[in-house]
Structures are given as C-alpha cells and as structure tokens.
Amino acid sequence: TAPPLLSVNNIEVVYNDVILVLRGLSLNVPEGQIVALLGANGAGKSTTLKAISGLLKTEDGEITRGDVTFKGERMNALDPGDIVRRGIFQVMEGRRIIADMTCLENLKLGAFTRKDKGVADDIEMVYRYFPRLKERTGLAGYLSGGEQQMLAIGRAMMARPKLILMDEPSMGLSPLMVKEVFSIIKQINRDLGVTILLVEQNARMALSVASYGYIMEQGKVVLDGTAAELADNEDVKEFYLGGG
Ligand code: ATP
C-alpha cells in the first residue's frame, strides 16, 4: 500500500520550553481522504495542526521529539511559508480573515504563493461553491460568522493545496450553517481531490464526513478507527456523541 500523504510520528510539543502539550502523538492521513481529529477542550488538537503547518513557531512552541512527514519528506524545521508552498494550508480556528479587506482581497491572499495564471479562474471556482461571497462586496469584517467561515475555506482553496488543515469549522455557527459548511467540505474533497485533516468538537458532524478518525486526550491518541467504528463505539457515544 502507498505511504500516507501526511504522517505524524510520535511527536512531543513544548511551549515556551516548559509546557508539554503533545506527548507522543502519531497519526496518518492517506491521500484523498477526510480524517477527523476529535477530543475535548485542551486535548491538544489545535497544537497538532500548528505542529504540521509550522505555525507553532509563531507561538513559541517547538517539536522536541518525533517528526512530521509530508509526501515522505520531513517537515519539522520548515517555516510556515515553505510548508504552504509544499501544499499544506491551514484554515485557522476563529477564521482569522482580514476584517478590513474585501472578500475578494482575502481570497487573493490565499493565492500568495502561486505564480500560475489560474488564480482568476479559481476565484470563480470559489464563487461557485460559495455564491454568497460573490454578492458581498463590502469589507469581510461585516460578514456573518458562517460567511466568514466560508471565506476562510475559500481562501484555503485559492492556495490549491494538497492538504487542508481545518480547525473547528463548526465553531460559532448555527446548526443549519454547520450542515452547509460540512456539505461543502465533503464536496471540495470529492471534486478537487484535496485531502483534509479536520479538527472538531462536533464529533457527530466530523464523523459524518470523515472516513477515519482519531480521538485525543491529554496530548495523545487514545482511540482510532474508521468513522463507522468510532460512531459505533460505546465510549465515543457516551463522551463525544452526547449519548445519542
Ligand atoms: P481547544 O479545542 O480548546 O482549542 P485543543 O484540543 O485544540 O483545545 P490546544 O489549543 O492545542 O487544545 O491546547 C492544548 C494545551 O496547550 C492547553 O492546555 C493550552 O492551554 C496549551 N497551549 C495552547 N497554546 C499555547 C501557547 N501558545 N502557550 C502555552 N500553552 C499553550
């Protein structure tokens, strides 16, 4: 079988030289799939994504053991920009769109590493997935929470990445909007073949689109399996699926 597109091997992450947050975390993300990373508040999910995207460095975090490999290459020491150029793009938690720029300007920012001529076509592609973004010509700061999330995903699509890291796309959205955003995540995966590592508190939604999932507690994976296996697991049902 082919090696996974992304592989995280036994990493340890420390913030400010003292706070140990990841304690030997391992996971694999095969090409073309959606993989969910689940767990309670503070388990270390966001830290895992930042360790992959290189953003850890901007918060005084460091991988002190283990490695992150992408397409078979070790990524640990690279800067965030290099990691984007190699094909990994992170959609940040809380969306982090630029409030005093327009939607279009935000989308163009996603393409900052590209030199090809396909950028204009890709803006039209993003508008086909998110028609509302085309109608909103004002500043992005005035968009609703759901629209900002759409813009953040659209901006990631503009980078034409191989792998998108998504941090809590459901956060702060109404149930209806959550459904809409997840349906688009699934479509993007299917249509563009982009691989997705999805961090979520909403385990039910995440397992409905993912093929495989990992459950983290205190900086480690404590359980993993196919989405169907996890959705059927008694502990997962009790602790993460609200007894449903
Ligand atoms: P949440 O869903 O609440 O974001 P999470 O599973 O994503 O939780 P992380 O955000 O990765 O968890 O945080 C894991 C632990 O690391 C927490 O105890 C947090 O306080 C700590 N932590 C996160 N960022 C930093 C930082 N920049 N400096 C120091 N400690 C941090």
Residues whose N, C-alpha, C, O or C-beta is under 5 A from the ligand:
A	BS01	ATP	Y15 I19 V21 A40 N41 G42 A43 G44 K45 S46 T47 E59
